[in-house]
């Protein structure tokens, strides 16, 4: 399997997923359902963004994703930026 895996393609797909979550329309629901949808979108965006910001290496069949979460890092700066759609509700 590792000979067919391109880590940069995996990272790109997660970046696309994060972007899709950010652009996702809110359904026509209100109250608790709306809050749940927004919370789930925020979690999805954070998860996908973290992986999209990772440095990926594939060595001897082991895929390693390295994410720098220290303040001032590129990943931390991206996380502080625009979040999932609807986070102002």
Residue pairs with C-beta under 8 A, 6 or more apart in sequence:
2 58
2 61
2 63
5 58
5 63
7 56
7 57
7 58
7 63
8 56
10 51
10 56
10 63
11 51
11 52
11 54
11 56
12 52
14 48
14 49
14 51
14 52
15 48
15 52
17 44
17 48
17 52
18 44
18 45
18 48
18 49
18 52
21 41
21 44
21 45
21 48
21 84
21 85
22 45
22 82
22 83
22 84
22 85
23 85
24 41
24 84
24 85
25 85
26 34
26 37
26 38
26 85
26 86
26 89
27 33
27 34
27 37
29 37
34 89
35 89
37 86
38 84
38 86
38 87
38 89
41 84
41 85
41 86
41 87
42 83
42 84
42 87
44 84
45 83
45 84
46 79
46 83
49 78
49 79
50 67
50 75
50 79
51 65
51 67
53 67
53 74
53 75
53 78
53 79
54 65
54 66
54 67
54 75
55 65
55 66
55 67
56 63
56 64
56 65
56 66
57 63
57 64
57 66
58 64
67 75
68 74
68 75
68 76
69 75
69 76
70 76
